[in-house]
């Protein structure tokens, strides 16, 4: 396949992806909410009342909004990490382990480095991203050099990262005099800068970093040579090789950057919110990144919308439970039906294209 034909193929794919990136996620969310509304109705609760309480708990007050945004930040990082890898045709299922190992390294650096101002937090973030990137680079190397499926290796690496972190907070990183598996509080100089605060809720600079990375990814995907190479590798590896693209290099770099972004979910949570590392402090956020990426149509800007929506669901679910008695677990039902709807809508759309 010539370069000209490859470019033409990509142009067609780009046009088609607009529908899959925008329309199908909206359809999925609507279907998910409608199905759950029926389930809520069968439990004797007015769905409109339940959703009103959900919305109020998510964004009804400034404190609720800030709490939703604090959930939005790590969900965005893991969603962007999964999206970046997928755009290169690689499935990064290892965001969970990457965020845990990133949080561990960031915490260790924040505790050990004694410098003024915000230098410890900067060094902690950089250290966490490097190690998180390396954690994702290992499966990428095994894929391109040994032919080992990255889905298997990234899943296994999750257990490695989680257990290394668990061992650390139960041994050398454990706070003296405590029985709970947690690190000492990090010094204030290692906290992330606060950009807005309310009573008990501080919004840190991580939210700015999320938007910077998302817009940068969007620009790279559609306006740079590297973005062209990433999308080319995803669509047709053989044609990419024929066109002179170093496929192995693209995959390894993309996975490293993906792991680095995923690690920010853990390190920003420790440095900006909890200010200490605790065992099992962010269970499932790495896997939630897959949900966010799918809901966002595998588009960096769509990921931001999906992460906010999911963060709002998580935060508002508590208010809904208190007011109506609907269990928080109903939120996961919304997620499940939304994803199933997206997959179904995408399949029907592709079938329509094939038949027409």
N, C-alpha and C positions, 0 to 999 in steps of 0.2 A: 504494500500500500504506500503510495507517494505521500509526501508531506501535505500536498494540496488536498488530497482526498481525506487525509486524517483530520485536517482542519475543518473541512466541510462536514465531516461526521460529527465533530465536536460542536459545531454551530447548531446542528439539528438537535443534538442532545441538550444543549443549553436552553433552546427554546422549549423543548418538552419539559425540562426540569422546572420551569417556572410554575407549571400547573402542579407538579408533584410537590414542590416546595411551599406553595402557598395554599392552594385549594384543598388538597387532600388532608393536611393537618387540621384545617378549620372544620372540614366535614367530620373528621375523627373525633374532635373535641365535642362537637354538637351531638353526635350520635352517643358518645359516652355519657354525656350529661343527661340526655333524654332517657336512656336505658336505666340509669341510676335513679332518675326521677320516678320511674315506674316502680322500682324496688322500694323507694322511700314511701311512695303512696300505698303500696301493699302492707307496709308496716303501720299504717294509720296516721302518717304524718304528712302534712301539706308540703309538697316539694318546693313550692314557692317560698314558704316560710323557712324551710331548711336552707335553701340557697341564699336567702336574704341574710340569715345568720352567718353563713359561710363567707359571704362578701364582707359583712361587717367585721368579722373576726380577722379577715385578711387585710382590709384597707380602710375600715370604718373610722379609725382614729390614727393620729400620727404615730403613736407607739405601735399599733398593729401594722401599719405600713412599714415602719422601720424593721420590725421583726420579720415581715415577709421578705424585705430586701436582704436581710442577713441570711435567709435561706436561699434566696435567689443567687447569691454570689457563688457558693460552692457548686450548686446545681449547674450554673452557667459554665464554670471551669470544666467540670467533667463532661458536660454536653459538647463543649467546643473541642475537647480532646478527642472524643469519639468521632465527631464530625470530621476533623482534620484527617484522622487515620482512614476513615471510610472513603473520603474523597480520593485517597490514593489506592483504594481497593484493598485496604487492610482492616481487619476487625480487631480493634483494641478493646478487649473485654477486661483489661487489667487496670482500669482507672482506680479501682478500689485499693489495690495494693500500692499503686503509685502515689495516691494521696496519703496513705498511711506512712509510707516510707519517707515521703516529703515532709510530713508533719514531724516525724521523729527526728530527722536531721535538722530541720529548722529549729525545733525545740532545743536540741543539744547545743547548737551554735548560739542560740539566744541566751542560754544559761551560762555558757562558758566564756563568751566574748564580753569583755567589760570595756565598752567604749561609750563616749557621750553621744547626745542627740539621738537620731534614729539610725545610726550606723549599724548597730547590732541587728535590727529588724531587716535592713537591706541585705546584710551578709547572710542572715538566716534564710531569707527568701531565695537568694541566689543559690545557696548551698542546697536547699531543698529541691529546687528546679533541676539542678544538675544531676543529683542522685535519682530523682524521679524520672528524668529523661533517660538515664542509663538503665533504669529498671525496665523501661519500655524498649530500649535499644536491644537488649538481650534477645527477646522473642523475634525482633526484626532480623537480627543477624542469623539466628537459627532458621528463619524462614527462607532467606535469600541464599544462604550458603549451604544449609543442610536439608532444605526442603521440608522442614517440620512445620505443621500447621500452627499459625499464630493464635488461633482461638484456644487450642489446648494449652499452649505455653503461657499465654497471658492469664488464663484462669488459674493455672498452677502457681504463677508468680504472685497472684493475689494472696494465696495462703502463706507464701514466703514473707511478703511484706507485712501482713497482719500479724503473723507470729513473731517476727523480729521486733516489731513495735511492742507487742504484748510482753515479750521477754524483757525488753529494755525497761519498761515502766514497772516491772516486777523485780528488777535487780538494780543495776548501777544508776538508773535514772529515777528511781523511786525516791520520793520525798522522805527525808529522815523523820522518824517518829510516827510515820503513818502506816496504817495497815491496808488502806485502799491503794490499788495500783494506779498511781498518778505521779507526775513529776512535780518538782517545786514550782511555785509561781515564777514566771519570768520577770525580769526587771522592767520598770516602766520605759526605759530607754529602748527596749526591744519591742515595745508595743507598736502596732501599725498606727500611723497618723489618723486621727479622728477628723472626719469632715463635717459631721453633724451629730448632735447628741440630744437625747431626751432623758427623762428620769429612768435610769436603769437600762437604757438601750443606746448603744453607741454605734454609729454607722462609720465604718472605717474606709480607708482609701482603696481597699480591694475592689469596691464597686466601680471605681474609675478604671482600674486595671482590666476588669472584665470587658468594659466597653472598648477600651483601646485594643485589646486582643481580638475581639469580635470584628471590629471595623477593619483592622489590619488584615485579618484572615480573609475577609470578604474582598478587600482590594487585591490581595495576593492571588486569590483564586481566579479572578476575572480580568486582572490588568497587568499581570507579570508573566515573564517566561517560566518562572518556577511554578506558578499556578497552572499554566498550560501543561507543563510536564506532569504535574500531579494528576490532573484530570485525564490526561492521555494515558498514563499508566493504569488508571482505574478502568478505563474503557477498553483498551486493547494493548496488552503487554507486548505482544509480538510486533505490532505496528509501531509502538513506541521505540522498541529496540532498533527496528529498521530505520526509524527517523533520527537515530543518533542519540536517543535519550538513555542515560545510564540508569536503568530501572532499579538496580540494587541500591545505588546511592540514594535515589529518590525515596525508596521505601524506608531505608534506615534513618535518613534525616527526618522524614515525616514522623516516624514512630518516636524518635528521640524528642522532637518538639511536642508531640502529643502527650508523652509521659510527663514532660516538664509542665505543660499546662494543667494536666490532671493533678500534679503535686501541689499546685497553688491552692486547690480546694482545701487541702489539709493544712498547709502552712498558714494561709490567711485566717483560717478558723482559729488556730492556736494563737497566732500573734495578734489577731484583731478582735477576738470575741472571748475565748475561754481563758487565754493567758496561762494555760498549763496543758500538758498532754495527759490524757486519761485513756485507759484501755477501752476499746470499742466506742470511741467518742463520736464516730461518724458512720455508723453501720449502714451500708446500702447506698451511700451517696455515689460511689463509683459505678454501681450498676444502674442507679437512677440516671446517670449520664447517657446511657443507651436510650432510655425512655425520652429524655429531653431532646436528644439528637433526632430521634424519629419524629417526635411531635413538632420539632422545628424544621422538618423537611430537609434535614442535613444541610441547612443553610446557616451560616454563622449568625446572621441577623434574626433568622427565625428561631434559632436556639435561645436568644435572649428573651423573646416573647414566651417561648415554651417554658423556660426556666422560671420566669416570673409567674406564669400561670400555675405551674406545679408548686412553687413556693407558696403562692396564695392558697392553694388547696390545702397544703400541709398546715399552714398557720391558721387558716380559718376553720379547719376541721374541729379544733378544740372548742371554739365558740359554738359551732353547730351542735356538737355533742352535748354541751351543757344546756343549751336552750331546747333541744328537741329529743335528746336521748339517742340520736343516730350515732352508731359507733364510728370512731375515726377510720377504721379499716375500710369503710365505704369509699374512701378516697382512692384506695388502691384498685377498687373495682372500676372507678372512672378511668384511671390510667390504663387498665387492661383492655376495656372496651374501646377506648380511644385508639390504642395501638392496633388492635384487631381491625378497627374500622379503617385506619390509615392503610394497613396492608391490603385489605380487601379493595379499597378505592383505587390504590395504585395498580393492583392486578387487573381490575376491570378497565382502568384507563389504558393500560398497555394492550389488553386484549382488543379494545376498541380501535386503537391505532393499527394493530396487526390486521384487523378485518376491514379497515377502511384506508 
